[in-house]
Amino acid sequence: MNTRSMPAVSVLIPASWTPEQALAVLELLNDLRDALYAIHGDRIQDMLQQEQGFAARDLQSSEPDGGNRSF
Protein backbone atom coordinates (compact mmCIF):
# COMPACT_ATOMS: atom_id res chain seq x y z
CA MET A 1 0.00 0.00 0.00
CA ASN A 2 1.42 3.34 -1.03
CA THR A 3 0.74 5.91 1.68
CA ARG A 4 1.07 8.77 -0.79
CA SER A 5 -2.27 7.87 -2.35
CA MET A 6 -4.08 8.02 0.97
CA PRO A 7 -5.95 11.21 1.86
CA ALA A 8 -4.44 13.46 4.49
CA VAL A 9 -5.94 13.20 7.94
CA SER A 10 -6.03 16.10 10.34
CA VAL A 11 -5.88 15.44 14.04
CA LEU A 12 -6.97 18.10 16.45
CA ILE A 13 -5.02 18.10 19.69
CA PRO A 14 -6.88 19.72 22.55
CA ALA A 15 -5.01 22.75 23.86
CA SER A 16 -6.39 21.90 27.29
CA TRP A 17 -4.26 18.75 27.61
CA THR A 18 -1.77 18.85 30.41
CA PRO A 19 1.86 18.04 29.69
CA GLU A 20 1.27 14.76 31.54
CA GLN A 21 -1.60 13.85 29.20
CA ALA A 22 0.46 14.73 26.15
CA LEU A 23 3.31 12.56 27.46
CA ALA A 24 0.91 9.66 28.04
CA VAL A 25 -0.22 9.88 24.40
CA LEU A 26 3.39 9.98 23.18
CA GLU A 27 4.22 6.93 25.28
CA LEU A 28 1.21 5.10 23.85
CA LEU A 29 2.28 5.95 20.31
CA ASN A 30 5.82 4.76 21.03
CA ASP A 31 4.49 1.48 22.43
CA LEU A 32 2.22 1.06 19.40
CA ARG A 33 5.14 1.72 17.03
CA ASP A 34 7.30 -0.80 18.88
CA ALA A 35 4.56 -3.45 18.79
CA LEU A 36 3.94 -2.94 15.07
CA TYR A 37 7.63 -3.05 14.32
CA ALA A 38 8.04 -6.26 16.33
CA ILE A 39 5.41 -7.94 14.15
CA HIS A 40 6.02 -6.30 10.76
CA GLY A 41 9.48 -4.74 11.07
CA ASP A 42 11.16 -6.52 8.16
CA ARG A 43 8.32 -5.76 5.75
CA ILE A 44 8.12 -2.16 6.95
CA GLN A 45 11.85 -1.76 6.25
CA ASP A 46 11.40 -3.19 2.75
CA MET A 47 8.47 -0.88 2.02
CA LEU A 48 10.33 2.21 3.28
CA GLN A 49 13.34 1.35 1.13
CA GLN A 50 11.11 0.90 -1.92
CA GLU A 51 9.36 4.23 -1.30
CA GLN A 52 12.68 6.02 -0.83
CA GLY A 53 13.99 4.47 -4.03
CA PHE A 54 10.90 5.59 -5.93
CA ALA A 55 11.17 9.10 -4.46
CA ALA A 56 14.84 9.36 -5.42
CA ARG A 57 14.11 8.25 -8.99
CA ASP A 58 11.17 10.66 -9.23
CA LEU A 59 13.39 13.50 -8.05
CA GLN A 60 16.14 12.65 -10.52
CA SER A 61 13.75 12.42 -13.47
CA SER A 62 12.21 15.80 -12.63
CA GLU A 63 15.59 17.60 -12.59
CA PRO A 64 16.48 19.46 -15.81
CA ASP A 65 19.70 17.47 -16.25
CA GLY A 66 18.00 14.16 -15.42
CA GLY A 67 19.80 13.99 -12.10
CA ASN A 68 23.22 13.71 -13.71
CA ARG A 69 25.30 16.48 -12.27
CA SER A 70 28.92 17.11 -13.03
CA PHE A 71 30.76 18.71 -10.14
N, C-alpha and C positions, 0 to 999 in steps of 0.2 A: 504494500500500500504506500503510495507516494503522498506524503503529508502536504506537499505543496498544492495539491488539488483539493484539499479540504478547506471549507470556509473558515474564516477567522472567527474566533470566539472571544468575546469580551467578558472579563470577570470583574465584577465590582467588589472591591474590598472595603468593608465598612470602616470609615474613619474613626469610629468609636471603639474599635478593638484596642485592647491594652497591648503593650509590648509582650506580655506573657501569652496572650491569646495568639498573637502573630507568630511567636516562637513555637507554640504548640502546633500550628498549621505547618510551619516549615519542617518541624521534626516529623510530622506525619508524611509530608511529601518526600522527605529523605528516606523514610522507612519504606514507602511505596516504591520509590525508585530502586532501592536495594532489593526488594522482593521481586520486582519485575526483572531486574538484571540477573538475579540468581536463577530464574527460570528461563529467560530468553536472551541472556547476555551475548552468547555467540552470534545468534541471528541478528540481534540489534547491531552488533559491531559490523557485521556484513552489510546490513542495510545502510548504515551511516557511511561506510566506505564507498558503496555504490552511489549514494546521493552526492557525496563530495566529489567523486569522479565525474559524475554527470555535470555538476555545477562548474567544475574546472574546465571541462570541455565546452560547455555553453559560453563561459566567459571568454575562452580563447577564440571561439568562432565568431564572437561578436566584436572582437577587437579589429581595428582597420587593417592591421598587418597579419591577421589570422593567428595572433598569439606568438608569432616568431619575431622576437626582438633581438637585435644585434647591439651588444653593449661594447 
